Amino acid sequence: MPDININAKQKLVLINAIQYRDILLAQCPEISSPSDDIKRYVLAIKDTLKRCQQLNDANGSALQRAQLSMRKLRNLFEETGGKNELTYDSEGQAFGRRTLGTNIKA
């Protein structure tokens, strides 16, 4: 399974490279009247970016669901952990979560 931190760093590098090239393209004189070939390339790039954004959104949603599941699982372990634990004091009396409320006298 790929490391999320490595992927995030690679993504930032790519975003910075795209932003840099975008600045360079904005200064290009041909931008005001692009040829038909350039227009086709631009459309292909926009389609690719749209697919990337959709995948990014899907991955973000999956990550959020995974984090929520992990949080729920951790809470479940914390709630159930120690329910079977018993310890004894110096007089041999058991105590722990299993004995809570069992020493009530009416």
C-alpha positions in Angstrom: 0.0 0.0 0.0 1.5 3.3 -1.0 2.4 5.8 1.7 -0.1 8.6 1.8 2.6 11.2 2.8 4.8 10.3 -0.2 1.8 10.6 -2.5 0.8 13.9 -1.0 4.3 15.3 -1.5 4.4 14.0 -5.1 1.0 15.7 -5.7 2.3 19.0 -4.4 5.4 18.8 -6.7 3.1 18.2 -9.6 0.7 21.0 -8.6 3.7 23.4 -8.4 5.0 22.3 -11.8 1.5 22.9 -13.3 1.2 26.3 -11.7 4.7 27.3 -13.0 3.8 26.1 -16.6 0.5 27.9 -16.3 2.3 31.2 -15.6 4.6 30.6 -18.6 1.7 29.8 -20.9 -0.1 32.9 -19.8 2.8 35.0 -21.1 2.8 33.2 -24.4 1.7 35.5 -27.3 -0.1 32.6 -29.1 -2.6 32.3 -26.3 -4.8 35.0 -27.7 -5.3 33.2 -31.0 -4.6 29.5 -30.6 -4.5 27.2 -33.6 -6.9 24.3 -34.0 -4.2 21.9 -32.9 -3.6 23.9 -29.7 -7.4 24.0 -29.1 -7.6 20.2 -29.3 -4.7 19.9 -26.9 -6.3 22.3 -24.5 -9.6 20.3 -24.6 -7.7 17.0 -24.0 -5.9 18.6 -21.1 -9.1 19.9 -19.6 -10.7 16.5 -19.9 -7.7 14.9 -18.2 -7.9 17.5 -15.4 -11.6 16.8 -14.9 -10.9 13.1 -14.6 -8.1 13.8 -12.1 -10.4 16.0 -10.1 -13.1 13.3 -10.0 -10.5 10.7 -8.9 -9.2 13.1 -6.3 -12.7 13.7 -4.9 -13.4 9.9 -4.9 -10.1 9.2 -3.1 -10.8 12.0 -0.6 -14.2 10.5 0.2 -12.7 7.1 0.6 -10.0 8.4 2.9 -12.6 10.2 5.0 -14.7 7.0 5.3 -11.6 5.0 6.2 -10.7 7.5 8.9 -14.2 7.4 10.3 -14.1 3.6 10.3 -10.8 3.6 12.1 -12.1 6.1 14.7 -15.2 3.9 15.3 -13.0 0.8 15.6 -10.7 2.5 18.0 -13.6 3.7 20.1 -15.0 0.2 20.1 -11.7 -1.2 21.3 -11.5 1.4 24.0 -15.1 0.7 25.2 -14.6 -3.1 25.3 -11.0 -3.1 26.4 -10.5 -4.1 30.0 -14.0 -5.5 30.5 -12.5 -8.9 31.3 -9.6 -7.6 33.4 -9.6 -8.3 37.1 -7.0 -7.3 39.6 -6.8 -8.0 43.3 -6.0 -5.8 46.3 -3.8 -6.8 49.2 -6.7 -8.5 50.9 -7.5 -10.7 47.9 -10.6 -8.7 46.9 -11.2 -8.6 43.1 -11.8 -5.3 41.4 -12.0 -4.1 37.9 -14.7 -3.3 35.4 -16.3 -6.7 35.9 -16.8 -6.0 39.5 -18.2 -2.5 39.2 -21.6 -2.3 40.9 -21.4 -5.9 42.4 -20.5 -4.7 45.9 -23.7 -2.9 46.5 -25.4 -3.6 49.9 -29.1 -3.0 50.4 
